[in-house]
Amino acid sequence: MKLVVDIGNTSVTCGLFKANLIFKKFHIQSINEFKKFIDNQLLFDLEKIIISSVVPNLTMEYSDFFKKNYNKEIILIDYNLSKLSLKVIAPETIGNDRICNIFCTIKLYDTPSIIVDFGTATTYDVINSNNEFIGGAIGAGIETSANYLINNAALLSKIDLQFPNKAIGKDTKENIQSGIMYGAIDQVEGMIKRIQKEKNDHYTTILTGGFSRLLSPYLSIEHILDMDLTLKGIYYIDEFNS
């Protein structure tokens, strides 16, 4: 059994894998919450811990915590470990979460492909038919955009990020929901169409990340929803190197 840990800017997602399958997944906001989700039996069966992180100080914090408390082998994912063909100017600057998404997509899905990950940022990763990562785009995440808008407008208050019934909102709440949520749909569909036009090819589109389940039913573009893409990528990279 292996524990994979995806450390992001907003939260940390953990998955326990056994025989290539996730049998337990949980989200934590701090390292103090970790012990709530792990019992002694799981730790006894644990072979190693694999970490992908985009937050350097948390990488050290979690690594030290695991070393001190669980005495298990710890693997840190990076672009070198993935052995991916990264056709970009500075591959070392690619976020480890994106590396894991790319690796998993090449393993499980058809290429060329576009991965759209809805996290703190919305990222677009483009893989060509030779399974090479050729670049992508980064936009503000849905919740990031909403919080910036609300925090910088005196008369706006925090709202639930849900789709209103219509694009034309009847009050301030619906106006914000429409602008953020339908705006996100139009951004994603516009970016995908722009990438496909630029490369003159049809791409398999994979959605992942926190808001992907909410947005998926509203997208007119055919796509695959894989909420565990990053966790599976972490696991597969370690398997590849084992």
Protein Blocks (a to p, Z undefined) as FASTA:
>chain_A
ZZdddddfkbccddddeehiafbdcddfbfklmmmmpcfklmmmpmbdcdddfbfklmmm
mmmmmmmmnopacddddfklnopacdbfblmlpcfklmmmmmmmmmmmccddddddddfb
dcdddddfkopafbdcddddfklmmmmmmmmmmkbccddddddfbfbdcbfklmmmmmmm
mmmmmmmmmmmmmmmmmnopacddddedjklmmmmmmpmbdcdddfklmmmmmmmmmmmm
ZZ
